[in-house]
Amino acid sequence: MDSLWDKYEVQSTQIGITDPVITIDVYDKDGIPEVEKYLKAQLSKDDLEHYEIEVFSRWS
């Protein structure tokens, strides 16, 4: 997750403990597909099966 901050303009990240959701807030909605693709490439198969990935932009 740390590399996500270095690579993209991310406003916040959260990994749910009770609810298995990884939530990413990006500044630009146009970057959502690229961030989703990056996460799917970086996370393990087990993580992808366990967590739902939710990428959104509250600013645009």
C-alpha positions as CSV (number, residue, x, y, z in Angstrom):
1,M,0.0,0.0,0.0
2,D,2.9,2.4,0.6
3,S,4.0,2.2,-3.0
4,L,0.5,3.4,-4.0
5,W,1.2,6.7,-2.3
6,D,4.4,7.1,-4.1
7,K,3.0,6.3,-7.5
8,Y,-0.5,7.9,-7.5
9,E,-2.2,11.0,-6.1
10,V,-4.0,9.3,-3.3
11,Q,-5.9,11.2,-0.7
12,S,-6.4,8.4,1.8
13,T,-6.3,4.6,2.2
14,Q,-8.1,2.4,4.6
15,I,-8.0,-1.4,5.1
16,G,-11.1,-2.7,6.9
17,I,-10.6,-5.1,9.8
18,T,-14.2,-5.9,10.5
19,D,-15.4,-5.5,6.9
20,P,-12.8,-6.8,4.4
21,V,-12.7,-3.8,2.2
22,I,-9.6,-1.8,1.0
23,T,-10.8,1.7,0.4
24,I,-8.8,4.2,-1.7
25,D,-9.7,7.9,-2.1
26,V,-8.0,9.5,-5.1
27,Y,-8.0,13.1,-6.1
28,D,-8.8,12.6,-9.7
29,K,-11.6,10.2,-10.8
30,D,-9.8,9.6,-14.1
31,G,-7.1,7.8,-12.1
32,I,-9.5,5.2,-10.6
33,P,-9.1,2.5,-13.3
34,E,-5.3,2.8,-13.2
35,V,-5.2,2.6,-9.3
36,E,-7.5,-0.5,-9.4
37,K,-5.3,-2.2,-12.0
38,Y,-2.2,-1.4,-10.0
39,L,-3.7,-2.8,-6.8
40,K,-4.8,-6.0,-8.5
41,A,-1.3,-6.5,-9.8
42,Q,0.4,-5.8,-6.4
43,L,-1.8,-7.6,-4.0
44,S,-1.6,-11.4,-3.4
45,K,-4.2,-13.8,-4.7
46,D,-5.3,-14.4,-1.1
47,D,-5.7,-10.7,-0.5
48,L,-7.7,-10.3,-3.7
49,E,-10.0,-13.1,-2.6
50,H,-10.4,-11.8,0.9
51,Y,-10.7,-8.0,0.3
52,E,-13.1,-6.0,-1.8
53,I,-11.3,-3.1,-3.5
54,E,-13.2,0.2,-3.5
55,V,-11.5,3.1,-5.3
56,F,-13.4,6.5,-5.5
57,S,-12.9,10.2,-5.7
58,R,-15.0,12.4,-3.5
59,W,-13.7,15.6,-5.3
60,S,-14.8,14.9,-8.9
